[in-house]
């Protein structure tokens, strides 16, 4: 009889998901740098991407990199990214050879902005 698929644990799950998550992060940052003109999204970077097990959803964690953008609340920033998610998905479809592009959801990373961390390390 045929082999049955069994669920795998995290150690043997392979490297496809981490590679895809890193590829999504790099592409989204590239889109933010070179293709996005929305002033509400300036000063943000994609820190981390979490893919669901089946690859149908991706949670994108954002961080503020410029203190000038700190006056924007996290909910305003998340809603601006949610409105632009169709644009992001379209750009990702053009850039990446995947059959199905995951649904994107955006969250602001609650950790410190990158510049503040660098200033604290220098002091």
C-alpha positions, 0 to 999 in steps of 0.5 A: 500500500501507499505511504501515508503522510505523517506530520513532521516536527519543527526539526525535520520540517525543512528549510523552505518556510524560513527561506520563503519568509526571508525572501518575502522580507527582502522583497517587501523591504525592496518594495518599500524602498523603491516602489512605494510612494505613500508618505504614511509608510515612510520610515518603516522596515519589515523586521520579520515574516511568519508564514502559516504552515500551509503557506496561505497566510503571512504575518509581516512584522514592521518596525519604525526606523525614523524617529520622525515617523514615531508620531504615527500610531501603530493602528494607523500604520497597520491600517495603511499597510492593510490598505496597501496589501493588494499592491504588495501582493501584486509586486510579490507575484511579479517578483517571486515564482510561487503558485499561490501568494499568501494573504498578508497581514501587518503588525507593528513590532513592539520592540524598540526602533532600530536607531534607538537600539543603535544609539543605546549600544553606542552609549 
